[in-house]
Amino acid sequence: MEEKLMRKLGSGSLDFETYFSDKAKGMKASEIRELLKLVESSDVISLAGGLPAPETFPVEKIKEIAQDVLTHHADKALQYGTTKGFTPLRLTLADWMEKRYGIPTSKVEIMMVAGSQQALDLIGRTFINPGDLIVVEGPTYLAALNAFKYYDPEFISIPMDDNGMMVDLLEEKLRKLNAEGKKIKFVYTVSTFQNPMGVTMSLDRRKRLIELAREYDFLIVEDSPYSELRYSGEPIPPIKHFDDEGRVMYLGTFSKILAPGFRLGWIAAHPHFIRKMEIAKQAVDLCANTLAQLIAWKYVEEGYLDEQIPKIIEFYKPRRDAMLEALEEYMPEGVRWTKPEGGMFIWVTLPEGIDTKLMMEKAVSKGVAYVPGEAFFAHRDVKNTMRLNFTYVPEEKIREGVKRLAEVIEEEMKALKG
């Protein structure tokens, strides 16, 4: 439909492509977003997206707070705000982070952003020069790769295991680069219930990463959209908790613990970094959504967030368990998957020789969708993986979706053996 419309609109004599900048010509649509379009209007069971379940949105409480905000604070809620964000919300969030994560409010400043995706772009805009060395996890969050890529860095991908980024391999790489007179600008990590793998960086690795940052003089971008969604195991403090120099920029969001439609996230970082990103943000937008900020302020300030998080966990845990059980029951021998203690995703690895991107069409024809893993690697060098989401569809559909997927994989494995 979209392609037909573009052809129709572009049928005149004007050569539209010649007007785009070189950067715009190199832009590609998000593979996940394009995939979601594919399965949106069909009876396909989609285990592909990273969507929260609408059932977890606190609709009645949002109505109640919105009414109160518009009755008593409309002059602020409907007006422009400061670029850094509504001060009472920023102070409330700082207090919440200190109590919850042990991050001293005296050492950070908070800036509100239009979802943590905007934070990633602002970090790229503020810190990346063309050719800068940026370390990412392999695999890593696809939209972070897209955000950083615009600023022309060189990516270094460090492999993952069940305990997160393999920091010992990072250390080896840093040692080699140092010998060559090179250094990295920052490490980007989704430290807890990582997207796409669902794994969590261990406590020892978090502490070691901070030590390496000090030793080799680099920054850390800690993206933490899922850390509150823990269904089992014990919480681990964020990397930011161990940061006593201001090297860690922590990204948080309301998308998974309130509602993604608010498009509201935050950066907690050293005031010097926040100031420069604030200036960068002024070139993008003047302020984050002020109405959403005031609603979020009341939501956190009055304790509703702390009440809501356990409800979300109670809702998602059976879905995670259903997917793990279905994988155990239906997947053929030779298929491996992660067993996350929280978050939204499970990462599946198939035998070498199977290309999950090529397999996608067969899966959709069998009524199930996933995200091929290739797109999550900076160098697109791994073909036999996929990401599954368990938060959006109910348990019975999860089981049926995994069953259909297992049948497709079994056929591929048989074809592989010849």
Summary of the structure (lengths in Angstrom):
residues: 418
radius of gyration: 22.0
end to end distance: 38.7
largest distance: 70.7
contacts: 1371
relative contact order: 0.16
helix: 50%
strand: 15%
